[in-house]
Amino acid sequence: MAFQKICFEGAGYEIGKLHLVHVNNQYVRKGKIDPKKLIKIEEVTQEVKNVISGVQLDIEKALELITAKDEPQIRILKQCRRPYECSFINHCWKHIPEHSIYNIAGSLREDKLNLLLDQGILEIKDIPEDFLTNLKSIRHHKVVKQNEVHIEKENIKNELDKLKYPLYFLDYETFSPAIPMFDGYKPYQRIVFQFSLHVQEAEGLKLKHYEFLAQEGKDPTKDLLKALKGFVKNNNGTFVSWNASFEKGCNSEMAGRVPEYTEFMQDINDSMYDLMDVFKKGYYVHKDFHGSASLKKVLPVLVPSLSYKDLEIQEGGTASQSWLTLIDESVKKAERNSLAKNMLKYCELDTLAMVEILRKLGKI
């Protein structure tokens, strides 16, 4: 806003009070959208005044940069992804090795990155032994340097002992619009429109798969919960998710909108197990996880036969945006049917991946 004020005043316009118009994230839709309640108008004249001199200096720096003949030499620290991901990462990082100091588990503070860069160290394997103090970083450093896999069998066993049959492997897909689409929602609140559920009723029994995908432009919550409850014959088992806090949050929000399912959703949350914990706690560490415990990093290492690369939809962001197209009746039916198949395949792989990773851990 300071930049806009400078531009307008430079063009001869006199600017008085300044207001920021933004979404009120506490607004709950009830019937027709009330724009006066959805939107907040906040005066920020003084706040802009406080930063305007700094912005003026930034403009001068930017103009110097634009007219420079040589590419600026900027040391890579934390700025590439904070506060937002920079669009020049692929250019600036082309010389960064695969196993670099930037993706070590636990991450490094800027002062530590500077110390390593001062010594010309970019690779994890070259970090001095006594430099790291974080246990996650130490484990990651060891597996890269020694090219070995770190496995704590007893701790993995203790984790898996928490599981009780039947096992329900559950994954949701959601859409979070700024303007609430349905009653009872706040701006950016998650609409759960899809689930995949793999069920293992007992050890050695055949795996079953169930799924749900809302394909109409109405709140899918009640239909989704009805379908889920119909597939869960015995909720005394364990529900398994990856990054389970996401599913738990969705369950609590859905129960708030459809109170008759409150007890059912609470039972699910009480019996939820996060399979990511095995990797997050460092009980299984592989150099090709690249310091991450995400499903997309773990799956190719533990179960290379399963791959998202073979799918039309390969990540959650695409699946989320696809739902708007799916419920748009102006889109040709053939296109929507094809999209629905691709969305179901993607979500199914999320839960099948957990099944196969758990089998692999069980063998270990």
N, C-alpha and C positions, 0 to 999 in steps of 0.2 A: 504493500500500500504506500510505503514511503517512496518507492520507485515511481509509482503511478503519479503521486503528488508532484514529484520533481519534474516528470515529463509534462504534466498539464501546466504547471506554473512556468516551465521553460517555453511553452507554446503560447503563453500570454493569458492563460485562464487563472482567475483567482479562486483558490480553494478555501472553503470555510471549514465546517465540522466534517469529520470523517467517520463513517460507520461501516462496520463489518457485518455482512448479511450471511448467516450460516444456519445449518440445520439444528434444530432443538432435539438432541438425542434422547430427551425424556418424554417427548410427545408420544402418546399412544393413540393409534387410529380407532375411532368409533364412528362408523358410517362414512359420510363424505369427508374427504380431506379438508381440514381447516387450515388454510395457508398461514393465518396469523399465529396459530399455535405451533405449526410445523416449523416455521421460520423465525429465527431470533435476529433482531437488529440491535447491534451493540456499538455504542460510540467508543472510538479508539483514538480520538484526536491527540490526546496527550501521549499515548503509547507510540504513535507514529512520530511525534515530535522528538521523543527520546532516542530514536534510532536513525533519524534522517541524516545526521552528519556522517555516521558510519556507512550508510548506503551510498552517500555521495562519493566517499573514498572508494567503495567497491566499484562504482561506475567508472571511475578513473582507471582502476586496475584492469577492469574488463576491456576498456578501450585500448589500453597498452597491449593487452594480450592479443586482441583482434589484429592489430597492426604489426605484431612481431613477426619476424621472418622464420624464426626457429621455434620448434615445439618446446613448450616449457618442461623443465625437468622437475617433476613433482615426486617426492618420495611416497611410496604406497604405504599407508598406515591403516587407519580405520575409516577414512573418509569415503572410500569407494561405495560403501553400502549404507552409510549413515549421513544424514537422516533418511536418504532414499538411495536406491541403487542407481549408479551412474551408467549412462548409455555408452560410455567409452571403455568399459571394463575389458571387453574383448581385445581392444587395441592396446591398452596400457599393460595388460597382463600376459601378453603373448610370450614374454620371456620367462614368466613365472613357472617353475617346475611343477610337476603333478603333485608331489608330496611336499608342499611348501609350508613355511612357518606361519602362513596366514590361515591355514585350515587345521592347525593342530587342535586336538580335542581340548576343551576347556578354554581355548583361545588365549592369546597373550595381550597384556596391556601395551599401550603405545610406547611407554618408556622401555619395555623389554624388546619390543620390535625394533626400536631405534638402536639399542645396544647390539642386537644381532646384525642389523644392516650396516652399522659402523664397521663390523668385522667382515662384511661381505658374505654373510651367511643367509642363504635363501631356502635351503633344503632342511627338512626336519632331521635327517640323519646326521647333519653336521652340527647340530646344537650341542654344546658342551654338556657332559653328563650332569654336572652340579648346577646347571643353569635353571632347571625346572623344579618347581616345588609342588605344583598341582598334580595329584595322583593320576587323574585322567590324562594329563599331558605326558607324564612319565611313562605310562603304559603305551600310549600312542607312539611316543619317541622310540621305545624299545622294539615294538613290532615292525616299525619302518626300518630302523637301523639294522636289526638282526634278521629281517625278512621272515618273521615267524608269526604265528597266530597265538594270541593270549586267550586261554580258556580256563575258567575256574569251574571245574565240573561240580564240585560240592555246592557252590553257591547257585549254579544253574539248577541243580537238583532241588535245592531248597525253594527256589522260585516256582518250579514246575509242581512241587508238592502242594502248592496253594490251589491248584486247579482241581475242580470237582466235576465229574460227569453228571449230566450231559454238558458238553461244551458248546457254547453258542458264539460263533465268530461273527461280530457285528460291525458294519461300517455304514455311515451316513454320507449323503451328498447334500449340500445346502446352497441356498442363494440368499444374499444379504443386500437388498436394495436400499438406497438412501430414502426413497419415498415408500412408506409401508404399503404393500399391495393389498393386505387384508386386515380386517378388524382384529384388535388385540396385539398388534405388532408395533414395536418402536422402529425408528430409522435404523437401518443396518442390522436389525435383528435377524437371526437365521431362520429361513424357511426350510425345514427338512422335507425334501421332496422325493427322496429315494433311499432305499436300504438294500444291502445284500446280507444274507444270513446263511452261513454254513453251519450245519448241526452235526455233531458227533455224539450220539446218544450214549455210547460206551466204547471202551477201548476195543479196537478190532472190528467194530461194526461199520457198515457202509456209510460213507459221508452223504448227507442230504443237503440240497441247496434250495433256498427260497429267496424271493426278491419282490420288490415293490417299486414302482415308478409312477408318480402322479403325472398324468398327461392332460389335465384340464386346468384352466385358469381360475382355480378356486383354492382356498386354504386346504392343503393336503393332510393336515395334522391328524384329524379324526380317522380318516380312511387308512392312513399309514399305521396308526397305533392299533386299529382294529385288525389289520393284516398281520402285524407283528405278534400281537397276542394270540392270534389264531395259529401261528407257527410254533409258538413256545408252549409245548405240552407240559413241561416240568421246569418251573423257574427256580428250582432248588440247586441247579447246576451253576456253572461259571460262565459269565459273558466275557469274551475276550476281544479287546480292541487294541489298536495301535495309537498311542497318544490318547488314552482313554478319557482324559479330562474334556476333550472335545465332545465325545459321545455323551458323557455325563451331563455336560452343560446343555446339550440339545434335549436330553431326556427331561431335565428339570424345567426347561422352558416349555416343552410340549405339555407336560403335566399341568403347568400353570394355565394353559389355554383350554385343556380338556380335563377338568378335575376328576372325572370318573376313572381316569387311568393313573391317578396319582400313586396309589399303592403299588400297582404293577411296575411303574417306572422307578419307584423308590427301590423295589426289590431288585431290579436290574442294576441300578447304581450301587446298591450294597454288595452285589456279587460280581462287580466288574473287576477284571484284571487287565493291567496294561502290559502287553507282551514286549513293548519297547523297553521296559525296565531292565530286562536282561542285558541289553546293549547300552542303555543309558548309565547303568551302574558299573559298566566296564567289565562284566563277567565274560563277555566274548568281544574281543577287539581284533579287527583285521585292518591292515594298512589301507585296503581298498574301500573301507567305510569313509575314509578321508575325514576322520574326526567326528562323523555324524552318526546319529542313531535313527535316522529316518528310514522308512520302509523302502524308499526308492534307492537308498544306498546299501541296505542290508540284503535285500532280495537277490540282486545279481551275484552276490558273493556266495550266499548259502544255497540258493536254488536257481542256478543259472538257466535251467530249462524253462523257467517262467520269465516272461519279459513284457514290460509295458510298450516296448518299441514296436511290437507286432500289432498294436491296437490303433484304431483311428483316433480315439481319445486317450491321451497318455498322462494327463495330470488333472488334479481337482479343479483348477481354475477354469479349464476348458469345459469340464463337465458342468460346472456351475452356470456358466454363461449359456450353455446349450439348452438349459431348461426353458429360458425365455423363448427360444425358437420352437421348442417342442410344444409349448402351450399356445403358440400363435396360430390361430385357425386360418389366417390368411396365407400361411405357408402350405405348399402342396403336401397332400397326405403321404405320398410316397417318400418325400424327403423327411417328413417327421417320423415315419415308420423306420427308416434307415437310421435316423439319429437315435431313436429309442433303443434299437439293437446295440448300437455302439456304446451308449450310456450304460446299458445293462452289463455289457461285457467288461467295461472298465471297473465298475463297482464290484462285480463278481471277482475280478482278479485281486482286488484289495483284500477280500476275506480269504480267498483261496491261498494267497501269499502267506497269510498268517498261519493257516492250517499246515502248509508245507514247511514253514520255518519252525513251527513247534515240533513237527515230526523230526526234523533235523536235530533240534536241540535234545529231543528225547533219545535219539540214537547216541548222541555224544555223552 
